[in-house]
């Protein structure tokens, strides 16, 4: 399960990505960001669903 800190950092990162590149990051980019920030090598299905939900929310 992703920590609250990581989920907030992901949301901030997505918003900054959109501002600087004028496009949404891919889901794979989001997975890589979370793996890097949390030092997790393998994300669980639950983690991936949570990341996808954050990406959808931030890009809606």
Steps between C-alpha positions, in 0.01 A plus 500: 500500500628841407555753775307825511825687444572310178147552368522877560843511338366310199208741461736800521737338250216435255384864523855626443546260205184636338606862557846452355420266210138589423408131494419229751765253614449138404401245759846346459661835586285513812602146597867589456461815710342308787760223481776763511349707782401206719796278410257218421623264231168331426164671531201295609175499303348710777782756462447511125126557538562779749754663266259472207222660706725793592603546136137498385398746772785742428442494124121539508 
